[in-house]
Amino acid sequence: MTTNVLLAGLVLAGGTLLAACASTEHAEQTLTLSQVPGPVRATIEREGAGGKIEEIESQVKDGKTVYSADIAVGGQTYDIEIAADGSIISKELETD
């Protein structure tokens, strides 16, 4: 009986831990320019030259941190996804 209760407790704790890990996998965190790694900052500054950085977020995807920046340049806003090494993953024009 004690073994069954202990086993049930371990299964429940393991499920809770997996759920917590899964929920943080896609949770976005808002950052400032000074909080991102140097290569990411350089890419954001280069892409946002002459414009306005509206928002920067980080998110873990497939175990890797990916940064997203909304940048307004020349009357248009772009959503740029950037890898931790500063390389651009994607750049899309936002349409509202």
C-alpha positions as CSV (number, residue, x, y, z in Angstrom):
1,M,0.0,0.0,0.0
2,T,2.8,2.4,1.0
3,T,4.6,1.6,-2.3
4,N,1.5,2.4,-4.3
5,V,1.0,5.7,-2.6
6,L,4.7,6.6,-3.1
7,L,4.6,5.5,-6.8
8,A,1.4,7.6,-7.4
9,G,3.1,10.6,-5.8
10,L,6.1,10.2,-8.0
11,V,4.0,9.9,-11.1
12,L,2.0,13.0,-10.2
13,A,5.2,15.0,-9.4
14,G,6.7,13.9,-12.7
15,G,3.6,15.0,-14.7
16,T,3.7,18.3,-13.0
17,L,7.3,18.8,-13.9
18,L,6.7,17.9,-17.5
19,A,3.8,20.3,-17.7
20,A,5.9,23.1,-16.2
21,C,8.7,22.4,-18.7
22,A,6.3,22.4,-21.6
23,S,4.6,25.6,-20.6
24,T,8.0,27.5,-20.4
25,E,9.0,26.1,-23.8
26,H,6.8,28.7,-25.6
27,A,6.5,31.4,-22.9
28,E,7.6,34.8,-24.3
29,Q,9.7,37.2,-22.2
30,T,9.8,40.9,-23.0
31,L,13.3,42.3,-23.0
32,T,15.2,45.6,-23.5
33,L,17.9,46.0,-26.0
34,S,20.5,45.9,-23.3
35,Q,19.3,42.5,-22.1
36,V,19.9,40.6,-25.3
37,P,23.2,39.0,-26.3
38,G,25.7,41.2,-28.2
39,P,25.2,39.5,-31.6
40,V,21.4,39.8,-31.3
41,R,21.7,43.4,-30.3
42,A,24.0,44.1,-33.3
43,T,21.4,42.6,-35.7
44,I,18.5,44.5,-34.1
45,E,20.5,47.8,-34.3
46,R,21.5,47.1,-38.0
47,E,17.9,46.2,-39.0
48,G,16.4,49.1,-37.1
49,A,18.8,51.8,-38.3
50,G,16.8,54.9,-38.9
51,G,13.7,53.4,-37.4
52,K,12.2,52.5,-34.0
53,I,12.5,49.3,-32.0
54,E,9.0,48.7,-30.8
55,E,9.4,45.5,-28.9
56,I,11.9,42.7,-28.2
57,E,11.0,39.3,-26.9
58,S,12.7,36.0,-26.3
59,Q,11.2,32.6,-26.5
60,V,12.6,29.0,-26.2
61,K,11.8,26.9,-29.3
62,D,13.1,23.4,-29.7
63,G,15.4,24.0,-26.7
64,K,17.0,27.1,-28.3
65,T,16.4,30.8,-27.4
66,V,15.0,32.8,-30.3
67,Y,14.7,36.5,-30.2
68,S,11.9,38.5,-31.9
69,A,12.0,42.2,-32.6
70,D,9.2,44.4,-33.9
71,I,10.9,47.3,-35.8
72,A,9.2,50.2,-37.5
73,V,11.3,51.5,-40.4
74,G,10.1,53.8,-43.2
75,G,6.4,53.7,-42.2
76,Q,6.4,49.8,-42.1
77,T,6.8,47.4,-39.2
78,Y,8.8,44.2,-39.5
79,D,8.8,41.2,-37.2
80,I,12.3,39.8,-37.2
81,E,13.3,36.5,-35.6
82,I,16.9,36.3,-34.6
83,A,19.0,33.3,-33.4
84,A,21.3,33.7,-30.4
85,D,24.3,34.0,-32.8
86,G,22.7,37.1,-34.4
87,S,21.6,35.4,-37.6
88,I,18.2,36.3,-39.0
89,I,15.8,33.3,-39.0
90,S,12.9,35.2,-40.6
91,K,11.9,38.8,-41.5
92,E,8.2,39.5,-42.1
93,L,6.3,42.7,-42.9
94,E,3.5,43.1,-40.4
95,T,0.1,43.9,-41.9
96,D,-2.6,45.2,-39.6
